[in-house]
Amino acid sequence: MKILLINNYSHKKGGVESVFYNTIKLLKERGNQVISFAIKTNQLESFDVNYSINKPKSSFQKFFFKESRKVLQEILIKEKPEIAHIHNIIGGISPSILPILKKFKIPIVASIHDLRLLCPTWVMINGKGKICEKCKTGRYFQCLLNKCHPSGYLKSLVVAVESYLRDLFYHHRDYYDGYIFTSQFSMNKFLEFYPTLISKKLYVIYNFIDHYSEKIYRGNYFFYFGRLDREKGVKTLIEAFKQIPEFKLKIAGKGEYESFLGLNESSNIEYVGFKKGKELIKLIEGSSFVIIPSECYETLSMAGIESLSLSKPIITTQLGGLNEVCIDGFNGFKFIAKNVESLINVVKKAASLSEEEYYIFSRNAYHYARENFNPEKHYNNLMKAYKEIIENRH
């Protein structure tokens, strides 16, 4: 099959870019012809794409990007793909490419990695740090009223206006033939906001991981890795461990709360900076549990997938897609989001497991990951989606 894959960035900026790269690799390895289209980058860990454009220089270009439309049209004329698979195009390549795909009658499927199409600030958290769904049915002015963007009212206004314009000119319902959600939770949330999507082709396909380890090792510390941002529960995590100095916590990552970590040092909490690759894997494998204390709707955390694939049980909240993959008392434990006491109780519960019980948790983590996040299963589900969407258009 000839597939056009489109994403804003061609370097490993975050989870979306990793999925974009891994999908290209997966499809090529199984004999498909992949045409990739992204923004040029000079960043480290960039990967080659077939076609690229310059980064937009203005806010207007992030909404209507003439260069991306021109290059896409050239791609479609030359390559004639059977389907276009879109990852993230908001604020970069821009949704203004969608009419070009429609003009050439190319079926479009979109991978939904976050909740940006539902919430101007992506995370469904208001200015008070509470879960918020007030923008339902396109009432984006609520973003301004509730000062949902962490930068304040002005940025809240900007992202609200962007959302109104995007819905007015390039509403996803008018262009996407199919949606690939990374969790059942994510699909259900979209259907809550847009019930008419039921007429589209909808799929739940978990992200995949290509490295696994059956090695079971119980380290002497708990571990958090990922973005150090407001919605990730870093403050709750630190407050909890400050009250249980007998348990050690290591934190890896970068983000807005890096300075907060420095101001809240404790003898049992160690910030190891941003880690990736083999260094990160070593830290995961050396821990006892990985904690993912999210205080927002995670569509599906790659941190959870990676940890389980390395036979590491997880501790997380009941919010979002993680609720699906962390089975309490089987491959991890759950606690109440933003509740320090609840997290402390769960940490103590995890630490009190016997060696035999810990072995069972770790084994369950590995087998659950192999069953649900393996490349072959992802590929088969992806090809099924492509074929059904193409057939539905003819």
ABEGO torsion letter per residue (X at the ends): XBBBBBBABABBABAAAAAAAAAAAAAAAAGBBBBBBBBBBABBGBBBBABBBBBBABAAAAABBAAAAAAAAAAAAAAGBABBBBBBABGBAEAAAAAAAAAAGBBBBBBBABAAAABAAGAGBBAAGBBBAAABGGBAAAAAAAGABAAEAAAAAAAAAAAAAAAAABBAAAABABBBBABAAAAAAAAAABAAAAABBBBBBBBBBABBBABBBBBABBBBBEBBBAAAGAAAAAAAAAABAABBBBBBEBEAAAAAAAAABBAABBBAEBBBEAAAAAAAAABABBBBABABBBABBAAAAAAAAAGBBBBBBABEAAAAABBBGAAEBBBBBGBAAAAAAAAAAAAABBAAAAAAAAAAAAAAAAAAABAAAAAAAAAAAAAAAAAAAX
